[in-house]
Every structure is written in structure tokens, then in C-alpha cells.
Amino acid sequence: MSLRFIPVASPLKQYQTHRPAIDEAISRVLLSGRYILGDEVAGFERELARYLGARHCVTVANGTEALGLALQACGIRAGDEVVTVSHTAVATVAAIELIGAVPVFVDIDPVSRCMDHALIKRALSPRTRAILPVHIYGQPAAMEEICAVAARHDLRVVEDCAQACGAMIADRKAGTFGHAAAFSFYPTKNLGAIGDGGAVATDDPAVSERVRVLREYGWKDRYISSEQGMNSRLDEIQAAILRVKLPFLDAENARRRAIAEQFSSAIKGNSLVPPRPMSGTVHVMHLYVVESPERDALQAFLNERGIGTALHYPRAVHQQGAYVGRIRGSEDLPMTERLYETLISLPLYPELRDGEVKRICTALADWCSSR
Ligand SMILES: Cc1ncc(COP(=O)(O)O)c(C=O)c1O
């Protein structure tokens, strides 16, 4: 009997888990006759703000625009420099450039794989206006240290929480440390829609109001643009789906962590390097990324066992054609570049069945004992 292939991600399984409630939510919206910026969006914004412990939350069309609008609402303008990392989804950097700002890269800490806060100072210039750390793979970046540097140099901090909804530092959620934070509800995210979606969280009423205005053509009053804006609205159907899923997020994140612990035990003591959650933080294991000096062979081995893998990402941003040679800091990213030679993501989502987790653990243990 051939074993069923385990995909590296499965938004379909998420839908199947919550299917009756999602179907009911979609039908409720369809019959309401209100499809844009209605009660579902308002309800989800309230519920997400409460969940995060943020004063305000404004939904937008996707995570990339959430980042761009958050930066803009924090006063970042064309030509301003924003310090960030090259080890991220390209969207982080695309968002900075979307508003005409200028990304500058600093390297990552090899253990957390997030921005190395000790390197920020030397990346600053008279044009630096903001720091944009990324809570990569679900691991919160060192926000206290990053915010301290920002405070010393009068910089804004916008957190990229696309991969870290529900993650914590001490008893505070990621997304409540900076001046604003951006979330993505792309279907494979820990809190995923069935389509695109995003949100900005902030404690600052002026920032939230500005995002609200910018996400709809710069309207303060309907049909009257007080400034140049855009269309970046979350639709009612996606908001209703997200309202179904949000109450399950903590339990699903805990299930991700429990699975991750099993994977990490299976490879203990071997040359594979697992995620190493930083002490005092709650990692939400959006992706389970190991480092292997024999990455390609490991990928082929797992594929033969019916286990899907992926590379997040195949190249760092500064190594991609659109960005090569034109972003300051690109020439000094040794930790980022080293990681890209070895990283590989294993399947990790709350719907993985115990039998599938066991199959992955056995394959990992077999790989380790064969080396
Ligand atoms: C780290 C990071 N930032 C930003 C984004 C952008 O989100 P979206 O795909 O919703 O635009 C993503 C998701 O792709 C991401 O992983």
C-alpha cells in the first residue's frame, strides 16, 4: 500500500476543520447584502484588537499593504530609510518600496533567525526613520532591544507579524511593541483567510485613523478624498471567515508547538539544527525550518518517503534579481547567506494527524541514523 503524500502546507485541511461554521459565515454575509466594510469587518477588527491586546486594529487587503500603510501612517515618506532584514518574504521589502521608502539591510542572529539588534546602530544614517523587524517563522524578534535602539534615535518601529499571529514576548503579544504592526491572513498563515487579507494593529489612535483613511481613497468623509489614498479593504466574507477561526488560534498554535517538539526530539543530537525558540518568548511555529549541511539530499530523502518540503525561501531578498546590488547593507549579511545554503521547511500545521507526525518523525530519525 502506498502512503499518502503529506504536503508541506494544507489550507484545504484548515477549511475542512472549520467547514460548517465557515459555510454558515459565508452564507450569512451573502444574505446580508453588505459585502464591503460592514459588521463583519468591524466585528473582526474589535475581536483581533482584543485578542492582541492592542487599542486599535484596522483591516486591509493583504499583509504587504498592511506594512506599507502602517509605515505611511507612522509618517514614513518617500526617500526615508527603513532598516530591515533580507531574510524574509520579499513582501517586507516590496512594502517599503511601495511607499517610495528605501530599505536598508542588517544581518540576522543565527539562533533566532530574526534581526540582530546589535547591528542596527551601524546601519543608521541621517535619513533613517524606521526599523522594521520580522518575526520570522513565528519567532518574535528581540523587541525590547530593538525598541530601545529606536527610542535612542527617534525612529518608528513597525513589526512584521505576518508569520507570528499569537506569538508572545513575556506576557505581551507580538505586534504590541512597536508603533504599529502588520498582519497577513494569507491562507497558509496561522490565522488564514480563504483569500487575501491583512491588518494593522496599533495603540496610537492617530495611526489607526490614518490607515482607515488611506485604505479607502483618503476619504475622511465618503467620496471626499482629503489626501491621496488607495483601495485596500478586507471584504466581509474574509472577515466573517477570520471571525470563525480566531477563537481557535491559541489552541492551533499550541498544537503546532507540540508537533514541533516531536520533530525536534526526533533529530536531537544530529547535525540537523531545529528551530530554537528564544527563552521568554512563545514561538508560534508558522514554519518548522531546519538547517542541514546536506539539504538537497534530505529533501530528496523525505520526498521519497512521501513527505513534502519547501524552501522558505530559496534566496534571500538581496540575492533576488529585482534587488541584487541596489540595497545598502547587502554586502554584509554573512549569517543570512549561510542560512540560505542549508534551510529546509518540513510540513507543520495543526491538522497533521498523529500518524502523519509519527511518519515524519520516523523519517527524520532514519535520516539521522543513516548519517
Ligand atoms: C514575513 C512576511 N511579510 C509580509 C507578508 C505579506 O503578506 P501578504 O501575502 O498577505 O501580502 C508575508 C506573507 O506572504 C510574510 O510572510
Ligand as a Chemical Component Dictionary entry (heavy atoms), coordinates in Angstrom:
data_LIG
# 
_chem_comp.id                   LIG 
_chem_comp.type                 NON-POLYMER 
_chem_comp.pdbx_formal_charge   0 
_chem_comp.three_letter_code    LIG 
# 
loop_
_chem_comp_atom.comp_id 
_chem_comp_atom.atom_id 
_chem_comp_atom.alt_atom_id 
_chem_comp_atom.type_symbol 
_chem_comp_atom.charge 
_chem_comp_atom.model_Cartn_x 
_chem_comp_atom.model_Cartn_y 
_chem_comp_atom.model_Cartn_z 
_chem_comp_atom.pdbx_ordinal 
LIG C1 C1 C 0 7.129  37.909 6.612 1  
LIG C2 C2 C 0 6.013  38.311 5.692 2  
LIG N1 N1 N 0 5.770  39.616 5.492 3  
LIG C3 C3 C 0 4.786  40.034 4.696 4  
LIG C4 C4 C 0 3.975  39.139 4.028 5  
LIG C5 C5 C 0 2.957  39.673 3.083 6  
LIG O1 O1 O 0 1.668  39.233 3.290 7  
LIG P1 P1 P 0 0.630  39.084 2.079 8  
LIG O2 O2 O 0 0.999  37.868 1.317 9  
LIG O3 O3 O 0 -0.678 38.966 2.784 10 
LIG O4 O4 O 0 0.710  40.330 1.274 11 
LIG C6 C6 C 0 4.179  37.767 4.215 12 
LIG C7 C7 C 0 3.335  36.762 3.575 13 
LIG O5 O5 O 0 3.477  36.375 2.471 14 
LIG C8 C8 C 0 5.238  37.334 5.060 15 
LIG O6 O6 O 0 5.490  36.047 5.254 16 
# 
loop_
_chem_comp_bond.comp_id 
_chem_comp_bond.atom_id_1 
_chem_comp_bond.atom_id_2 
_chem_comp_bond.value_order 
_chem_comp_bond.pdbx_ordinal 
LIG C1 C2 SING 1  
LIG C2 N1 SING 2  
LIG C2 C8 DOUB 3  
LIG N1 C3 DOUB 4  
LIG C3 C4 SING 5  
LIG C4 C5 SING 6  
LIG C4 C6 DOUB 7  
LIG C5 O1 SING 8  
LIG O1 P1 SING 9  
LIG P1 O2 DOUB 10 
LIG P1 O3 SING 11 
LIG P1 O4 SING 12 
LIG C6 C7 SING 13 
LIG C6 C8 SING 14 
LIG C7 O5 DOUB 15 
LIG C8 O6 SING 16 
# 
